[in-house]
């Protein structure tokens, strides 16, 4: 099981060290939501490679110009949100895989090769080493063709965008609705039947057993840094205020 944390607002390298020492297996540099730039994501990716700690990049959208640029900048996985059709999935693989599986341009220099001039064969090998592509399933449209998307060669896994999928199904905020539960099961089965990774994002701790573990998930993006900060801040303020008020009564 790979456990990840997303960085949506904090964009400096300090957040990488926090994620690592907290016990997360990887950090997601989230360019879909918030103000993270490609340069900031690249800094996290290169720092992660130097530290031996994986950084995945969630690009803004399936048609984003940042797909290959994020890969060239050192992302060890590209997470693509809202992959709603087989055509979109094919285009993503075509851009991110080298021939014969795709038509990715031969880049140089790249973070995967430590920005060092190497042969074309060594460059491709370095770029492909442990590099993964994940499509996010977040809509009714994607769900209707999820088996075809999962069967695509060159795609490594499917990640459910939990809240967006529930909203698309007409049950915003209700991950326990039977329609949403059935959708989770369908995506998990599509991934499993095609030998792909099944992952989830945005599932609360209380539902991880039913919506992830029971379905064979091997990748979980558990939270983001702002949610962690908010929860810790509320708990700290509440606990400290209680102690101070109790102290006044003595």
Secondary structure, DSSP 8 states (H G I E B T S, - for coil): -EEEEEESS--STHHHHHHHHHT-SEEEEE-SSSS--HHHHHHHHHHHHHHT--EEEEES-TT-THHHHHHHTT-SEEEES---SHHHHHHHHHHHS-TTT------SS-GGGTT----HHHHHHHHHTT-EEEEEE-SHHHHHTHHHHHT-TT--EEEEEHHHHHHHTT-TT-TTSHHHHHHHHHHHHHHHHTT-EEEEES--GGGHHHHTGGGT--EEEEEEHHHHHHHHHHHHHHHHHHHHHHHHH-
